[in-house]
């Protein structure tokens, strides 16, 4: 009888020991599973917030000392860098960025070519969509400008397509005494500098 009681006590002690050992392990597994669970995607900023970010960044770039005296190419680079940085910091999805850029062109906040350049830098998968948007095409046509988006075989570090953007303004007749004239003696056209402020109604880029 005593042997049976002792055996029962030993069995109970072993069972308790196993329960104590397993409990922390189970808790650790639950914590590990929670840590590995994918985080829910963050919500996009509101369209109004993105418009404010775009307008503020463009205005800040144009407010830099000497901006008005810069060449069109330098103005383009300054505005593109500022707007790209603001949109990248917003955490918005590529689709939201693309929609915000098209809306900014529609409202005259940024030039259509600038919007395409920014899309290529921050949301390359949306660059062609932005360039082909009716509002962007209309703005380009109105300002005698064009934007061509070319997707390359290479991909960015994040796996997005790598794109090249070519911006052009309408050609201007060259001046001179006929040198370089085309057929019939007509002056050969010369490429005009792309003006990133063309079509922008805000006073900061006037």
C-alpha positions in Angstrom: 0.0 0.0 0.0 2.8 2.4 0.9 4.5 1.6 -2.4 1.4 2.5 -4.3 1.1 5.8 -2.5 4.7 6.6 -3.1 4.4 5.8 -6.7 1.4 8.0 -7.0 3.2 10.8 -5.3 6.1 10.5 -7.7 3.8 10.5 -10.7 2.1 13.6 -9.4 5.4 15.3 -8.9 6.6 14.5 -12.4 3.3 15.7 -13.9 3.6 19.0 -12.0 7.2 19.4 -13.2 6.2 18.9 -16.8 3.3 21.4 -16.5 5.6 24.0 -15.1 8.1 23.4 -17.9 5.6 23.4 -20.7 3.7 26.5 -19.6 6.5 29.0 -20.4 7.3 27.2 -23.6 3.7 27.6 -24.8 3.7 31.2 -23.9 6.9 31.8 -25.8 5.4 30.1 -28.9 2.4 32.4 -28.7 4.7 35.4 -28.4 6.8 34.2 -31.3 3.7 33.7 -33.5 2.5 37.2 -32.7 5.9 38.7 -33.5 5.9 36.9 -36.9 2.3 37.9 -37.8 2.4 40.5 -40.6 1.6 44.0 -39.6 -1.5 45.5 -41.0 -0.7 48.0 -43.9 -0.8 51.6 -42.8 -3.7 53.6 -44.1 -2.8 56.1 -46.9 -2.8 59.8 -45.9 -6.0 61.6 -47.0 -6.0 63.2 -50.5 -6.1 66.6 -48.9 -3.0 65.8 -46.8 -1.1 64.7 -49.9 -2.1 67.8 -51.8 -0.9 69.9 -48.9 2.4 68.0 -48.9 2.9 68.5 -52.6 2.0 72.2 -52.6 4.1 72.9 -49.5 7.2 71.1 -50.9 7.0 72.9 -54.2 6.5 76.2 -52.5 9.5 75.6 -50.2 11.7 74.7 -53.2 10.6 77.9 -55.0 11.2 80.0 -52.0 14.9 79.2 -51.8 17.1 82.2 -52.5 18.0 82.5 -56.1 15.3 80.1 -57.4 14.0 82.6 -59.9 17.4 83.0 -61.4 18.0 79.2 -61.9 17.9 77.6 -65.3 14.8 75.6 -66.2 16.7 72.4 -65.6 17.8 73.5 -62.2 14.3 74.6 -61.3 13.0 71.2 -62.4 15.5 69.4 -60.3 14.8 71.5 -57.2 11.0 71.1 -57.4 11.2 67.4 -58.2 13.6 66.7 -55.3 11.4 68.6 -52.8 8.1 67.0 -53.9 9.6 63.5 -54.1 11.0 63.8 -50.6 7.7 65.0 -49.2 5.7 62.1 -50.8 8.2 59.5 -49.9 8.0 60.7 -46.2 4.2 60.6 -46.3 4.2 56.8 -46.4 1.5 56.8 -49.1 1.0 53.8 -51.4 2.1 54.2 -55.1 -1.5 54.3 -56.2 -2.3 57.1 -53.7 0.8 59.0 -54.8 -0.1 58.7 -58.5 -3.7 59.9 -57.8 -2.3 62.8 -55.8 0.1 63.9 -58.5 -2.7 63.9 -61.2 -4.9 65.9 -58.9 -2.0 68.4 -58.3 -1.7 68.8 -62.1 -5.4 69.3 -62.4 -5.4 72.1 -59.8 -2.3 73.8 -61.2 -0.1 73.1 -58.2 2.7 71.4 -60.2 3.6 71.2 -63.8 2.6 68.0 -65.6 6.2 67.1 -66.5 7.2 67.6 -62.8 4.4 65.2 -61.8 5.6 62.5 -64.2 9.2 62.9 -63.0 8.2 62.7 -59.3 6.1 59.6 -60.0 9.1 58.0 -61.7 11.2 58.7 -58.7 8.8 57.8 -55.9 6.3 55.4 -57.4 7.8 54.2 -60.7 5.1 51.6 -61.2 2.7 54.6 -61.5 4.8 56.8 -63.8 3.1 55.6 -67.0 -0.3 55.9 -65.5 0.4 59.4 -64.4 1.8 60.4 -67.8 -1.2 59.0 -69.6 -3.9 60.5 -67.3 -6.2 62.8 -69.3 -5.5 65.8 -67.0 -1.7 65.4 -67.4 -2.0 65.0 -71.2 -4.2 68.0 -71.5 -1.8 70.1 -69.4 1.2 69.0 -71.5 -0.6 69.9 -74.7 -1.7 73.2 -73.4 1.9 74.1 -72.6 3.3 72.7 -75.8 5.2 70.1 -73.8 5.5 66.3 -73.9 6.5 63.6 -71.5 7.7 60.2 -72.6 8.0 57.3 -70.0 10.2 54.3 -70.9 10.3 51.2 -68.7 13.7 49.6 -68.6 14.6 46.0 -68.0 16.2 46.8 -64.7 14.3 46.9 -61.5 14.8 49.1 -58.4 15.9 47.6 -55.1 12.3 47.3 -54.0 11.4 45.3 -57.1 9.5 48.2 -58.9 10.2 48.8 -62.5 12.9 51.3 -63.4 11.7 54.1 -65.6 13.2 56.9 -67.7 11.4 60.1 -68.3 12.0 62.4 -71.3 10.5 65.9 -71.0 10.4 68.2 -74.0 9.0 71.6 -74.8 8.0 72.7 -78.3 10.9 73.4 -80.6 11.7 77.0 -81.5 13.0 78.2 -84.8 16.7 78.9 -84.6 18.0 82.4 -85.2 20.9 83.1 -87.6 21.6 83.6 -91.2 20.4 80.3 -92.5 23.1 78.2 -91.1 21.6 74.8 -90.2 18.5 75.6 -92.2 16.2 72.8 -93.1 14.7 72.0 -96.5 13.6 75.1 -98.4 15.8 77.4 -96.4 13.5 77.3 -93.3 15.3 77.7 -90.0 16.0 74.4 -88.3 14.1 74.1 -85.0 16.1 74.0 -81.8 14.9 72.3 -78.6 13.4 74.7 -76.1 14.3 74.3 -72.4 11.6 72.4 -70.5 9.9 74.9 -68.2 8.7 73.2 -65.0 6.7 76.3 -64.1 4.6 76.3 -67.3 1.0 76.0 -66.4 1.5 76.4 -62.7 -1.0 78.9 -61.4 0.6 79.3 -57.9 2.5 82.6 -57.5 5.5 80.9 -56.1 6.5 79.6 -59.5 5.6 82.6 -61.5 
